[in-house]
Amino acid sequence: MSLENNKGDPKQSLEIDKIADAIELSMKKGHISTLILLALEKGPSHGYSLMQTIKEDTYGVWNPTASSLYPHLSSLTDKELIEFKSEMDGKRERKVYEITEKGRETLKMLLERQQNMRKSLLSMIMSTIGLTNFSLPDDFEEFFDSDLIDDASLIDKTNEEKLKILSKRKIIISKVVSKLENLMNELDQRIDSLKISKK
């Protein structure tokens, strides 16, 4: 049964939403570990501070709760990617987490793999919409550098560093938009030409 036939079926739409939500959750679970490692690469931190850093530096796109963060901290500790020391905060004991050398090496590999995945995904999208010969701006490759990958690159950066990263993203994306607008104009001309020839 095609998706086209199920567009008006609320039950089918709900099922698709649930599947998409589950896949998105799975993707986020994998990404949160990277965000934690990125935050801890800047310096030791306790759980609450990590949650705030991730939320603030990704402008709320990633807003981990204690129930979602601590299982990841436990998993990363088990894998020896991070370690913790217990400190007293008044009468309360709290754990202060720190990235290990193994964690730094793993983070480096994760960022490289994400970069390659994004390039592959872009290539697939371009191919799907028939833009196999579409030439991207020369500096578009820079968009996949670790600093320009996504909001994870903003973790624990100064406002000046964030401004530099976001400004560079905007310049590169504006070049792509300009090329796409030119392509749209070309397609409109071809469509208009075909419409005229049909008359």
Buried (B, 14 or more C-beta within 10 A) or exposed (E): EEEEEBEEEEEBEEEEEEEEEEEEEEEEEEBBBBBBBBBBBEEBBBBEBBBBBBBEBBEEEBEBEEEBBBEBBEBBBEEEBBBBEEEEEEEEEBBBBBBBEEBBEBBEEBBEEBBEEBEEEBEEEBEEEEBEEEEBBEEBEBBBEBBBBBBBBBBBBEEEEBEEBBEBBEEBEEBBEEBEEEEEEEEEEEEEEEEEEEE
